Amino acid sequence: MIKHDLKTIVKGRADLSCIRSGGTAVYNITVEDGTVYVMDIDMTDRADVGATATFDAHYDKALILMRWIRRAIEKNELYQVSG
């Protein structure tokens, strides 16, 4: 169970934690109160991410990742790791 809503989470910053074998990008999202959430993005699904997609190591606002954050919330795959 996450304690923040989507609007609060996308205002946070996102940092690439790692890229797992098979093409999964793992992002840590830190919200204003210091709570950290983790989510995965499957970069191999070109229909989802696009054929020429690039993912930065850091985003000042996680808003750019909102599509994947929303999906992770809906699937209960956004995990709180601290806070």
Helices and strands as residue ranges (DSSP letters): H 6-10, E 13-20, E 24-30, E 36-42, H 46-49, E 58-59, G 62-65, H 66-74, E 79-82
